[in-house]
Amino acid sequence: MPHCLLEHSSNLLDTPDWTGLLRAVNRTLTATGLFTEADIKSRVLGHETFVIGDGAPDQAFVTLDVQIMSGRTDEVKAQLSEALLATLAPCFPRTRAGMRFSLTVQISELHRPSYRRQTSP
């Protein structure tokens, strides 16, 4: 834990090194002391088909959903969001300057009683 799902619209003006960006996200989470690097699972999904608001082509988004086990305080989740937003923001300078751009981070809770995991030995 956690699972990090970074989604983005396909019209970004920036082309970050997505693997490097995921590694930066993982480092940010590890630096909090709440998670071990080996337990973080991060991935990127780009969306070719999307509509933001009225569908104007000058709108773009990047959103990070971090799924963690339930039980963390709202303050801890807010600190995680702030740290991750600070990690992501510098990666999209052209998009931020040239488009209507939404960059969001959300911490979601996994339902501990129903969460199941199976790993190989």
NORDAHU-V654675 format. One record per residue. PSI is psi in whole degrees, -180 to 180 (NA if undefined). OMEGA is omega in whole degrees, -180 to 180 (* if undefined). D_CENTER is the distance of its C-alpha to the mean C-alpha in whole Angstrom. Layout:
# NORDAHU-V654675
psi->{PSI & PSI}
omega->{OMEGA & OMEGA}
d_center->{D_CENTER & D_CENTER}
This chain:
# NORDAHU-V654675
psi->{142 & 171 & 129 & 119 & 108 & 116 & 149 & 154 & 152 & -5 & 17 & 144 & -19 & 150 & 79 & 161 & 99 & -39 & -44 & -38 & -42 & -38 & -38 & -40 & -46 & -42 & -40 & -44 & -41 & -38 & -22 & -20 & 0 & -20 & 151 & 146 & -39 & -21 & -7 & 130 & 113 & 145 & 162 & 138 & 121 & 143 & 116 & -36 & 118 & 158 & 126 & 123 & -120 & 2 & 10 & 140 & -8 & 20 & 137 & 162 & 153 & 130 & 136 & 122 & 121 & 115 & 121 & 163 & 148 & 157 & -11 & 149 & 161 & -36 & -43 & -44 & -38 & -41 & -40 & -46 & -46 & -45 & -41 & -37 & -40 & -31 & -41 & -40 & -44 & -9 & -6 & 50 & -41 & -41 & -43 & -38 & -30 & -1 & 167 & 112 & 132 & 119 & 117 & 152 & 135 & 137 & 118 & 150 & 135 & 142 & 104 & -45 & -27 & -7 & 132 & 148 & 140 & 130 & 158 & 157 & NA}
omega->{8 & 171 & -180 & 180 & 180 & 180 & 179 & 174 & -175 & -175 & 179 & 176 & 179 & 174 & -178 & 170 & -173 & 178 & 177 & 179 & 177 & 177 & 177 & 176 & 179 & 178 & 179 & 180 & 179 & -179 & 178 & -177 & -178 & -173 & 173 & -177 & -177 & -177 & -177 & 179 & -175 & 179 & -179 & 173 & 174 & -178 & 176 & -179 & -180 & 174 & 174 & 179 & -178 & 177 & 179 & -174 & -179 & 179 & -178 & 178 & 166 & 179 & 179 & 174 & 179 & -178 & -179 & 177 & -179 & 175 & 179 & 179 & 176 & 180 & 178 & -180 & 177 & 178 & 176 & -180 & -180 & -180 & -179 & 176 & 178 & 177 & -175 & -170 & -178 & -175 & -174 & -175 & -179 & 179 & 179 & -177 & -170 & -177 & 167 & -166 & 176 & 177 & -176 & 173 & 178 & 173 & 180 & 178 & 172 & -179 & -174 & -178 & -178 & -179 & 177 & 180 & 176 & 179 & 177 & -178 & *}
d_center->{14 & 11 & 9 & 6 & 5 & 4 & 7 & 10 & 13 & 16 & 18 & 16 & 18 & 16 & 16 & 14 & 14 & 11 & 13 & 13 & 10 & 8 & 12 & 11 & 8 & 10 & 13 & 11 & 11 & 14 & 16 & 16 & 18 & 17 & 15 & 17 & 16 & 17 & 16 & 12 & 11 & 8 & 9 & 8 & 10 & 12 & 14 & 18 & 19 & 18 & 19 & 18 & 21 & 24 & 23 & 24 & 23 & 22 & 19 & 15 & 11 & 8 & 6 & 2 & 5 & 6 & 10 & 12 & 16 & 18 & 20 & 18 & 19 & 18 & 18 & 16 & 13 & 14 & 14 & 11 & 9 & 12 & 11 & 7 & 8 & 11 & 10 & 8 & 11 & 14 & 13 & 14 & 17 & 19 & 17 & 17 & 21 & 22 & 20 & 19 & 15 & 13 & 9 & 8 & 6 & 7 & 9 & 11 & 14 & 16 & 19 & 21 & 24 & 23 & 21 & 22 & 22 & 24 & 24 & 26 & 29}
